């Protein structure tokens, strides 16, 4: 199968791409549709009840697994190689622990409005890039789960499928790059657009 990568997407390495579960998939469109169906099942599971363990490494892995368990053998497993973005793999687990602790502190101490907490959580998850692939969709769903947990509505994320190449995805990537420099306002505005 030949993969087509949207702007800013993480290319598959040969080992990761070989772990595709459904063998009938031969096009990028089929893969995108299959993954989306898998994500819808995960969303139903995620939003079926309040989650007490949301801000834990185990939950971060579990949600990724639920999102892609019918698609990739590596679903829910941290990467062991370097990707085009993200921390070195040996830093993933300790940095995620720090992130979860930070978010819990921000919530407990009303450090930021909840939308800003969720957007910083999303941005740092993307930056860590814990999984071989599908980190963007995972981090957006984690941010949405945090918002729902705090009795706030989900982000709309530009109201488009950000997995596909589009002007909306370009805008999203641009706001992530601004967030890399500490400017979260554009990403926050995009997330609510």
SVG drawing of the C-alpha trace seen along z (x, -y; Angstrom):
<svg xmlns="http://www.w3.org/2000/svg" viewBox="-23 -34 39 43">
<polyline fill="none" stroke="black" stroke-width="0.4" points="0.0,0.0 1.2,-3.5 0.6,-6.0 -0.3,-9.6 0.7,-12.0 -1.2,-15.2 0.8,-18.3 2.6,-17.8 1.7,-14.0 4.2,-11.5 5.4,-9.1 5.2,-5.4 8.4,-3.5 8.5,-0.1 7.9,1.8 4.9,-0.2 3.2,-0.1 3.6,3.7 1.4,4.0 -1.8,3.0 -4.5,5.4 -7.1,5.4 -5.3,6.9 -8.0,5.9 -7.1,2.2 -5.0,1.1 -5.7,-2.7 -5.3,-5.7 -9.0,-6.4 -9.9,-2.9 -7.4,-3.3 -8.9,-6.7 -12.4,-5.3 -11.4,-2.2 -9.6,-4.3 -12.6,-6.7 -15.0,-3.8 -12.6,-2.6 -12.5,-6.1 -16.3,-6.3 -16.4,-3.1 -13.7,-4.5 -15.7,-7.8 -18.8,-5.9 -16.7,-4.0 -15.0,-7.2 -18.1,-9.3 -20.2,-6.6 -19.2,-7.5 -17.0,-9.8 -13.4,-8.7 -11.5,-9.0 -8.2,-7.9 -8.2,-10.3 -4.9,-12.0 -2.8,-8.9 -0.3,-7.2 -2.4,-4.0 -5.5,-5.9 -3.5,-7.8 -2.4,-4.4 -5.8,-2.8 -7.6,-5.5 -5.1,-5.1 -5.7,-1.4 -9.5,-1.8 -9.1,-4.3 -7.0,-2.0 -7.3,1.6 -9.0,2.8 -6.4,1.0 -2.9,1.3 -1.1,4.0 0.9,1.2 -2.2,-0.6 -1.8,-1.8 1.9,-1.1 4.6,-3.8 7.0,-4.2 10.6,-3.0 12.0,-5.0 12.4,-8.6 9.7,-10.3 9.8,-13.5 8.5,-15.3 8.3,-14.3 10.6,-13.6 13.2,-10.8 11.4,-7.6 13.1,-7.2 11.6,-10.5 8.0,-9.7 6.9,-8.1 8.5,-10.5 7.4,-13.5 3.8,-12.2 3.8,-11.8 4.9,-15.4 2.2,-16.6 -0.5,-14.7 0.7,-16.1 0.8,-19.6 -2.8,-19.4 -4.0,-18.1 -2.3,-21.0 -3.8,-23.5 -7.3,-22.2 -7.0,-21.9 -5.6,-25.4 -7.7,-27.2 -4.4,-28.2 -6.0,-28.7 -9.6,-28.6 -10.5,-25.0 -10.3,-25.6 -6.7,-26.8 -5.9,-23.8 -7.3,-21.5 -5.5,-23.2 -2.2,-23.1 -2.8,-19.5 -3.4,-18.8 -0.4,-20.7 2.0,-19.0 0.7,-15.6 1.3,-16.4 4.8,-17.6 5.6,-14.4 4.2,-12.3 4.1,-9.1 2.8,-6.7 4.2,-5.6 1.3,-7.4 -2.2,-9.0 -1.0,-11.3 -3.0,-14.3 -6.3,-12.6 -5.5,-11.0 -4.4,-14.3 -7.5,-16.1 -9.8,-13.4 -7.9,-13.5 -8.5,-17.2 -12.1,-16.7 -12.4,-14.1 -10.9,-16.5 -13.4,-19.1 -16.3,-16.7 -14.9,-15.6 -15.0,-19.2 -18.6,-19.6 -17.6,-21.8 -18.4,-21.2 -15.9,-19.5 -13.8,-21.6 -15.0,-21.7 -11.4,-21.7 -12.4,-23.8 -15.3,-21.5 -13.3,-19.5 -11.5,-16.2 -8.0,-17.2 -6.5,-13.9 -7.0,-15.0 -5.0,-17.7 -7.1,-20.9 -6.9,-24.6 -8.3,-23.8 -5.5,-21.3 -3.0,-23.9 -4.5,-26.5 -4.4,-23.9 -0.7,-23.1 0.1,-26.9 -1.6,-27.4 0.3,-24.4 3.6,-26.1 2.6,-29.3 1.8,-27.2 5.3,-25.8 6.5,-29.4 4.1,-29.8 1.2,-31.5 -1.8,-29.4 -4.5,-31.9 -4.6,-31.1 -4.8,-27.3 -7.5,-28.0 -9.5,-30.1 -9.1,-27.5 -10.2,-24.7 -13.5,-26.6 -14.1,-27.6"/>
</svg>
